């Protein structure tokens, strides 16, 4: 009989969710929007220190889509997107019938490379298409090079959509991720730091942008007694039930962030003496990842796969890094600017179990696999 499965990242109940769910049921508000949604948005705004306005939606993907719309992206436009990311960062570009332009990573943060970003912008302008927006991602919770990326975006006057789906709780120079871009995107999917079962949020810097986002997210209903629509709308608003789960989860947000960082220290202790592997770590004191997922680079793809199989044999989940978007069949014909960094990361990188509910016995099993694996390599 196999030991219990250790997953990469599962949700963790706070114990407070039922209170808010019952409040929604008793009020008979079990559709989209509602008091829990308003409260959830306010809690998130308070968490951001009231510097931003938050719109709760049914997914982080919806938030990216609305950010593109609010950035003025239309059919035929071009949008730069970090290649090393999950497909949800890029799919909404196609929703708008726009063209994704993929940019490679750099090795310090594994995020969008400033050098290749500027090369891409200059080349697209040379070809008569100035990009309408930049989708930059805080991969696995690691902040991208905020100062460098935003300096380039500001120089060319291109708004940044800051994909912080994996980075709730991460900071750069003490400021929370999700609050740097023209638009910030959060995710509350079941595998994230906190969950609302499904859901996401759009973070903006003005009340007017928030109101416009809600307008689009609720089918773009005009102000009229009858149902009238002058613009295309979407059914993107978070439900009152899901927001109730989110409110309960907010009570353990800081706890979960601390646990994820403790998990990183656990892995750091294991890998510090292993020369055949490099644990992904903050490049310097300006960066403070939430370590949503801990990741490690092996020397070769073969070693990566061998370690993955060693975990799988004892019912421990591990996965390769995100496959870069420019290598995906659906995106492979779109322009790409880079030198192969993302491909190398994908070939040699492995995601390790990092959930907020990892137990000591789970860590013991993980450590045993790692130590045994690398001892056999010697």
N, C-alpha and C positions, 0 to 999 in steps of 0.2 A: 504494500500500500504506500502510495506516494505521500510525502509531507504536503501540508497545505501550501497552495500556490502563493508565492510572493509576487505581487504585481508591481509594475512600474510606479503607478501613482493612482490611488483610489481616493474617493471622497471619504470624509470623516464626519460623522454626525456630531453636532455640538450639544444636543439635548434641549436646545431652545426652539427648534424649528416648529414643533407642534403648536406652541402658543400662537405663533403668527399664522400658521395654516388654519387653525381653528377660528381665529379672528376673521379670516377671509370667508370661511364656510358659514359662520354665524351671520355675517353681514350679507350673505348671498352674492358677494362680489367674487365670482369665480371665472371671470373672463380677463381680457387684457386690461392693463391700467388698473387704477384703484389705490386705496390708502396705503397698502403695503409697498406698492411701486413708488409712490411719493416718498415714503419713509426710507426706503432702500436708497433712493437717489440722494436724499438728504444726508444719510449716514456716510455715503461715499464722498459727497461733497465736503462733509466735515473732516473726513479722513485725509482729503487732499488740502485741508486747511482753508477751505472756502475760496481757494484761488481759481477754482474751475466750476463749471456747470456740467452735470451728469444726466444723461438720458438712458434709462434702462431699456434694453431691447431683448429680443428672443435669442440672439447669438452674437458672438464677436464678429462673425462674417457679415451680419446685417450692419454692424457698426462701421466696418470698412466700406461697405457699399454706400451707406449714407454719407460717409466722409468724402468719398469720391464725388457723389452728386453735389454736395455742398461746396466742393472745390471747383465745381464747374466742368467736371470731366464729362465729355459727350462722345458720341460715336465718331470714330476717326482720330480722336486724340491719343496721345502716348503718355503712359504712366511708368515711371521707373519703379522697379520692385526688387528688393533683395532676393537673390536666387535661393540662398540657403534658408529655407523656411517651410512651413506647412502650406499646403495648397490653398487654404482659406485666405492667405494673404494676397494671392494673385487672382483667384477665381472672380471676385467682384469686378476686376478690371474688364473681364470679358462680359460680365453682366451689362456693362455700359457700352458694349461694342467698341471699346477702346483697345489699344495695342499695348501689351506689357513689354517693357524693356528691362531685361534682367541684368543685374550687376553682381559681381563676385564678392566674396568675403575677404576679410583680412585676418591674420592669425592671432592677433591679440584678443579680440572679442568674438571672433567667428561671424561678425556682423558685416553690414555693407561697408565696402572698402572706399574710403574717401578719394583715393587716387583714381580708381576705376569709375567712381560716381561722376567725378568731374570730366573724365574722358568721355563718358557716355553722354553727358549733358551737352558738351561742346560739339560732339559728333552729330547728335540729333538736331541741334540748332543749325549746324552746317548743312544738314539735309532738309532744312526747312520746317522742322517740327520741334518746337520747344516743348519739353515735357510739361504736362499740366499739374503733376503731383509726384511725390516720392513716397513710397511705402517702405519705411525702415523698421526693422524688427529687433526687439530685444530677445535674442535667441536663448532659449532654455533659462530665461531670467537674467541673462547677462546684458547690461546696458550697452548699446552701441556707442561709438565715439561721438558723443553728443556735440561737443564744441566744434569739432572738425566738420561733421556732417551738416550741422545747422549753419555754419559759416558759409559753406558752399551753397546751400539752399537759399540763404539770404542774398548772397551775391547775385544769383540768377533769378531771384524772386519766384521761387517755386515752393508751394506749401508742402509741409511734411505731415504725412499720416503716420503717427507713431503707434505701431502694432505692439502693444504691451500685453497681449493675450497671455503670455507666459511670465509676465514680469510684475505682477501685483506685489508690491512690497519691496521691489528692487529700487535702488537709488543711485544717482550720479551726482557727486559733489553735494550729497545730503538732500537733494531734491528728488521727489518720487517720480518714478517712471510712469508715463501716461499723461504727464503735465508739461512736456517739452514742446510737442508739436502743435501745429495749427489744429490738429485733431488727435485725440488719444483713443485707443481702442482697448477694452478690457474683455476678458472671457471668464465666464463662470460655468464652463463645461464641467462634467463630473470628474475630470482628472486634474483640475486646476487647484490652486492654493485653497480657495473656497469655491463652493458651487451653489448654484440655484437650480440644480438638476440639469437645466440647459439655460443659456442666457448669456448676455454680454452687456456692454455699455459703451456709449460714445461720450468722450470727455471733450468739452469745448470751452472756449474762453469768453463767451458772452451769453447772456440770457436770450438774445435774439437768435443765435445759432441753435441753442437748445430748443426753442419754440419751433424753429423751422424743421429740426430733426424729428420732433414729435409729430409735426404736421405730415411729413413724408411717411413716418412709421405707422400712422393711423389712416392710411388710404387717401391722404391728401384731400380731406374733406374741407371744402370752402365754408366760410361763415354764412350759412343760409339755413332757413327753416327746413327746406327740403334737402335731399342729398344731391350735392353738386360738386363736380370735380373738374378743375381747370388744369391740373397737372397729374402725371402718373404717380400713384401712391403704392404703398407696400404694407403688408400686415406684419410689422416688425416689432410691435410693442411687447414688452415683457408682461407675462400674466401675473395676476395678483397672488396666485398660489406660489409660483416660482419665486416671486419677490419675497414672500414670507419665508421660504427656505433660505434665501439670501440674507435676510435680516437675522435669522438664527445663526447663520454662518459668520456674520460679521463679528460676533462675540468671541470667535476663536481665531480671527484673522491673524493677529499679532502672535498668538501662540503657535499657529501653523507655520508662520514665517520663521520663527525661532527654531522650530523642530526641523524644518528643511535645512537651515544653516547648520544645525547640529549634525544632521545626516552628512553634510559635506565634510565636517571635521572628522567624522567616522571614516569616510573614504580617504581623506587626506592622510590620516594615520596609517591606513593600510598601504597606500601607494607610495609613501614617501621613500621607501627603500627599494621599490621596484623600478629598475632602470628600463625595462621594456615597455613601460606605459607612462602616459602623462595625463594626470587628472586636470580637467578644465577648471581654472581658478581665476579669481579677480586679477586683472593685470597689474593694478596698483590701487592705492588707497582711495582714489576718486570713484572707483567702481564698487558697488555693494550688491551683488546678485542675491536674489532670494533662493537660488539653487533649486528652482522648481524641479528640474531634473539634473542629477549629477551625470557627467559624461566623461569618458576617458578615451584617449587616442592610443591605439596599439601601433606597433611598428609596420605591420602589413595587414592587408585585408584578410589573409588566411588566419593570422593570429586573432583578429577581431571575430571571425566566424567560429574559430575553435573555442574561444572564451564564451561566446554566445551559446554554443551547443553544450558546453560544460554546465552553464547555468540551467539550460533547459532540461538537461538530464535529471536534475534534482528539483524540478518544478519551480524555478525562479525565472521570472520574465526579465529579459533585456532585449533591446532593439537597436538596430543601426540608427545613425542620425538621420534627420530628414534628407530624403533624396532631393538634390537641388532642382529647382523648377525648370531650368533650361535643359535638364536631362529627362524630364517627364514627357511621355508621348504627346500629351495634350498641348504642351508648351514648346516643344523642341524646335519649332520653325520660327520662333520669335527671336529678335536680336538679343545678343548676350555680350557683355563686356567683362572680360576677366582673364586670369592666367592659370586657372585650374585649381585654385585654393579650395573652393567648395567641393569639387570632385574628390580631392584628396581627403578632406575631412569626412566625407560620406563613406569613402572606401575603408577608412581605418578607425572611425569613431563608433563608440557604443554607449547607449543610454543605460544607466543603472537604476535599480529600484530606489525610489526617493520619496515615497509617500509619507505624509504626516503621521501615519499610524504604523510605521515600522516598529516592531517590538525588538527587544534585546535578543531574543532567540532568532528572530529573522536576520538580524545583523550578524549573529554568530554563524548562521548558515552561509550567508553571503561571503563573509571573511574566509571561511573554510574553503569555499570554491576558488576564490581569488588566490589565496596562498598556495593551495595545492596545484593550481594551474601553472603559476609562474615558477614554482619549484621544479616542475617537470620540464620547463623550457630551458633550465640551466644546464 
